[in-house]
Amino acid sequence: MNFHILTLFPEMVSDGLNTSIIGRAKENESISIEAINIRDYTTEKHGKVDDYPYGGGAGMLMQAQPIYDAYKAITEGKNKKIRTVYVTPQGHTFNQKMAHDFAKEEDLIILCGHYEGIDERVLDEIVTDRVSIGDYVLTGGELAAMVMVDSISRLVPGVLHNDDSSMDESFENGLLEYPQYSRPAVWNDKEVPPILLSGDHKKVDEWRHNMSLLRTKKYRPDLLEAYPLTDKDRKFLEENSEL
């Protein structure tokens, strides 16, 4: 999968996505990440890419032409329209389902805004998706873009050493992930739940499912509203309502 990030700060993006799992995925060519400097496409001799907004108002606005030319440099020669995401507080909230959807793309362009935003005309021309990572405002779209690239990349085959490891994580099945434990079996007088030491995989799976139910009820009860609870699930939650 190829990520193309349109930004005014390419070093910020490249440095932030050059380590750990994502860095290794780049090295083994499971993914590629290209940070394109929008300033390289301005015709203004001082590298200016912003101007005052028509109608007045505070701040400056990113101009349409440099962004459009940078976009055209990526899409030139492609035989289909490339999905283009604009990260903005006004977009749909990013979630795991959206990450799966984006991970199906061979190429994905992510546009990072700055200042007071971007000229609406270029957004109408190139953007296919407007996406937010939460109900708050950042100084620019780079951090949001990196969050999305990290999340999406983990779903690309070959990025994780064990491609099945992502399937048990929070939000994959509609519930939060169950608690996990490692050695030693006793730490600070706290013991690992005995069921995890039993070797009975069926009972371990049942325990993990039940713990996911309890954790979701405690921390994200809104998720249970959409989860298809069985009669057995409901009975378990009722019997453990105090937990």
C-alpha positions in Angstrom: 0.0 0.0 0.0 1.3 3.5 -0.9 0.6 6.5 1.3 1.1 10.0 -0.2 0.9 12.7 2.4 0.5 16.3 1.2 2.0 18.5 3.9 3.9 21.7 4.7 6.1 19.8 7.1 7.4 16.6 5.4 10.2 16.0 7.9 7.7 15.9 10.7 5.7 13.1 8.9 8.8 11.2 7.8 10.4 11.2 11.2 7.2 10.2 13.0 6.6 7.2 10.7 10.1 5.9 10.4 10.4 3.8 13.6 9.0 0.6 15.2 6.5 -1.5 13.2 5.7 1.1 10.6 9.4 1.7 10.0 10.0 -2.0 9.5 7.1 -2.2 7.2 8.6 0.5 5.0 11.9 -1.4 5.0 10.3 -4.7 3.9 8.2 -2.8 1.4 4.9 -3.9 2.7 4.0 -0.2 2.6 5.5 3.0 1.2 5.1 6.5 2.7 5.8 9.5 0.6 5.7 13.0 2.2 5.2 15.6 -0.4 6.1 19.2 0.4 3.3 21.4 -0.9 5.7 24.4 -0.9 7.6 22.7 -3.8 4.6 23.4 -6.0 4.1 27.1 -5.4 4.9 29.6 -8.1 5.6 32.3 -5.5 9.3 33.0 -5.4 9.4 33.1 -1.5 7.6 29.8 -1.2 4.4 31.3 0.0 1.4 29.0 0.0 -1.2 31.0 1.9 -3.1 34.3 1.6 -5.9 36.3 3.4 -9.4 34.8 3.1 -12.0 36.7 1.1 -14.6 38.2 3.3 -12.2 38.9 6.1 -11.5 37.0 9.2 -8.6 36.0 11.4 -5.6 34.1 10.1 -4.5 32.9 6.7 -5.8 30.3 4.2 -3.9 27.7 2.2 -4.2 28.5 -1.5 -5.7 26.1 -4.0 -3.1 26.0 -6.7 0.0 24.6 -4.9 -2.1 21.8 -3.4 -3.7 21.0 -6.7 -0.4 20.9 -8.5 1.1 18.6 -5.8 -2.0 16.4 -6.1 -1.6 16.2 -9.9 2.1 15.2 -9.5 1.0 12.2 -7.6 -2.0 11.2 -9.8 -0.4 11.8 -13.1 -0.4 8.6 -15.2 -2.8 6.8 -12.9 -5.7 5.2 -14.6 -8.1 5.8 -11.8 -9.0 8.5 -9.3 -7.0 8.0 -6.1 -8.9 8.2 -2.9 -7.9 11.5 -1.1 -8.5 12.1 2.5 -8.6 15.6 4.0 -8.0 15.5 7.8 -10.2 18.1 9.4 -12.3 18.5 12.6 -15.3 18.8 10.3 -14.9 15.3 9.0 -16.4 11.9 9.9 -14.8 10.5 13.0 -12.1 8.0 12.2 -12.7 4.5 13.5 -11.6 0.9 13.0 -14.2 0.2 10.3 -12.9 3.2 8.4 -9.3 1.9 8.8 -10.3 -1.4 7.2 -11.9 0.4 4.3 -8.9 2.6 3.6 -6.6 -0.4 3.9 -8.1 -1.9 0.8 -6.7 0.9 -1.3 -3.5 0.5 -3.3 -2.8 4.3 -3.0 -4.1 6.7 -0.5 -3.5 10.5 -0.5 -3.8 12.3 2.8 -4.0 16.1 2.8 -2.8 18.0 5.9 -4.2 21.5 6.4 -2.7 24.4 8.3 -3.5 28.0 9.3 -7.2 28.6 9.1 -7.8 25.9 6.6 -7.8 25.3 2.8 -9.5 27.1 -0.1 -12.7 25.2 -0.5 -12.4 25.0 -4.3 -9.5 22.6 -4.2 -11.1 20.5 -1.6 -14.2 20.1 -3.8 -11.9 19.2 -6.7 -9.8 16.5 -5.2 -11.1 15.3 -1.8 -13.1 12.1 -1.6 -13.2 11.7 2.2 -13.2 14.3 5.1 -12.0 12.6 8.3 -11.4 13.7 11.9 -9.6 11.9 14.7 -11.7 13.5 17.4 -13.6 16.5 18.5 -10.7 18.9 19.1 -8.5 21.1 17.0 -4.8 20.7 16.3 -2.3 23.2 14.8 -2.1 21.1 11.6 -3.2 17.8 10.0 0.2 16.0 10.3 -0.4 14.4 13.7 -3.8 13.2 12.6 -2.4 11.9 9.3 0.2 9.9 11.2 -2.4 8.4 13.5 -4.4 7.3 10.5 -1.4 5.9 8.7 -0.3 3.9 11.8 -3.8 2.5 12.2 -4.4 1.6 8.5 -0.9 0.2 8.0 -1.4 -2.5 10.7 -4.2 -3.9 8.6 -2.0 -4.3 5.5 -0.8 -7.9 5.0 2.8 -8.3 6.0 3.0 -5.3 8.3 2.5 -7.2 11.5 4.6 -10.3 12.0 1.4 -12.2 12.9 -1.4 -10.9 10.7 -4.0 -12.6 13.0 -2.8 -10.6 16.0 -5.0 -7.6 15.0 -8.2 -9.6 14.9 -8.5 -9.9 18.7 -7.9 -6.2 19.4 -10.3 -3.6 20.6 -13.1 -2.6 18.2 -12.4 -5.5 15.8 -15.4 -7.5 17.0 -17.4 -4.6 18.5 -15.9 -5.0 22.0 -12.9 -3.7 23.8 -10.0 -6.1 24.2 -9.8 -8.4 27.2 -7.1 -7.8 29.9 -3.8 -9.6 29.3 -1.0 -10.9 31.5 2.6 -12.0 31.1 5.3 -13.5 33.4 5.8 -13.7 36.3 2.6 -15.4 37.5 2.7 -13.3 40.7 3.7 -9.7 40.7 3.4 -7.3 43.6 1.2 -9.9 45.3 -1.1 -9.9 42.3 -1.8 -13.2 40.6 -2.6 -14.0 37.0 -6.2 -15.3 36.7 -5.9 -19.1 37.2 -8.0 -19.8 34.1 -5.1 -18.5 32.0 -2.8 -21.1 33.5 -5.2 -24.0 33.0 -4.3 -24.9 29.4 -8.0 -25.2 28.6 -8.3 -23.1 25.4 -12.1 -23.3 25.3 -12.4 -21.9 28.8 -9.7 -19.3 28.2 -11.6 -18.1 25.1 -14.9 -17.9 27.1 -13.1 -16.0 29.9 -11.6 -13.6 27.4 -15.0 -13.0 25.8 -16.6 -12.3 29.2 -13.9 -10.0 30.2 -14.3 -8.1 27.0 -18.0 -7.7 27.8 -17.2 -6.4 31.3 -14.5 -4.0 30.1 -16.8 -2.7 27.3 -19.6 -2.2 29.7 -17.3 -0.3 32.1 -15.4 1.9 29.7 -17.5 2.1 26.5 -21.1 1.1 27.3 -22.1 2.8 24.1 -20.5 0.0 22.1 -22.8 -2.6 23.7 -25.8 -0.9 22.2 -24.7 -2.1 18.8 -23.2 -5.4 19.8 -25.4 -8.5 19.2 -25.5 -9.8 22.8 -26.6 -13.4 23.2 -28.8 -14.6 26.0 -25.7 -16.0 27.6 -24.0 -12.6 27.4 -26.9 -10.8 29.0 -27.1 -13.3 31.8 -23.4 -13.0 32.5 -23.6 -9.2 32.5 -26.6 -9.3 34.9 -24.8 -11.7 37.3 -21.7 -9.5 37.3 -23.3 -6.1 37.3 -21.3 -5.0 40.3 -18.0 -5.6 38.6 
